[in-house]
Amino acid sequence: MPLLSGVPLPWSLPLTLVIYGVVVAAAAWIYRDARARGNRYAIAWGVATLVFTIVPVLAYMYLHRDAGPTR
């Protein structure tokens, strides 16, 4: 079990799984949204989100801020 100043962290595994779950959910959302908008790089957006986490999310949201919601 990981230690932080000699204190075991029993919550580290669940916390790690939650963080990975959020990243995978964000990648799936970006992929589906880009595909719905007809973006030919939808898979690249999704993979980039899995690899680089927050940077592609912020870039995607910035680049599509004026497009509005998909239908």
C-alpha positions in Angstrom: 0.0 0.0 0.0 1.4 3.5 -0.8 2.6 5.6 2.0 2.5 9.3 2.5 4.8 10.3 5.4 4.3 6.8 6.9 0.5 6.8 6.6 -1.1 4.2 4.4 -3.4 5.5 1.7 -6.2 2.9 1.3 -8.1 5.3 -0.9 -5.4 5.6 -3.6 -6.6 2.8 -5.8 -10.3 3.9 -5.9 -9.2 7.5 -6.5 -6.9 6.4 -9.4 -9.8 4.4 -10.9 -12.1 7.4 -10.6 -9.5 9.7 -12.3 -9.0 7.2 -15.2 -12.8 6.8 -15.5 -13.2 10.6 -15.9 -10.5 10.7 -18.5 -12.0 7.8 -20.5 -15.5 9.5 -20.3 -14.1 12.8 -21.5 -12.3 11.1 -24.4 -15.6 9.3 -25.4 -17.5 12.5 -25.1 -15.1 14.4 -27.3 -15.0 11.6 -29.9 -18.8 11.4 -30.1 -19.2 15.1 -30.3 -16.6 15.5 -33.0 -18.1 12.7 -35.0 -21.6 14.2 -34.7 -20.2 17.5 -36.0 -18.6 15.7 -39.0 -15.1 16.3 -37.9 -12.8 14.0 -39.9 -10.3 14.0 -37.0 -12.7 12.7 -34.4 -10.6 9.6 -33.5 -7.5 11.8 -33.2 -9.4 14.0 -30.7 -10.4 11.0 -28.7 -7.0 9.4 -28.6 -5.3 12.8 -27.8 -7.6 13.1 -24.8 -6.6 9.7 -23.6 -2.9 10.4 -23.9 -2.7 14.1 -23.0 -5.8 14.4 -20.8 -6.7 18.0 -20.1 -4.9 19.9 -22.9 -7.0 18.4 -25.8 -10.2 18.9 -23.7 -9.5 22.6 -23.3 -8.4 23.0 -27.0 -11.5 21.2 -28.3 -13.8 23.3 -26.1 -12.0 26.5 -27.2 -12.1 25.6 -30.9 -15.8 24.7 -30.8 -17.1 27.4 -28.4 -19.2 29.2 -31.1 -20.6 26.1 -32.7 -23.3 25.4 -30.1 -24.7 22.0 -29.1 -24.9 19.2 -31.6 -28.3 17.9 -32.7 
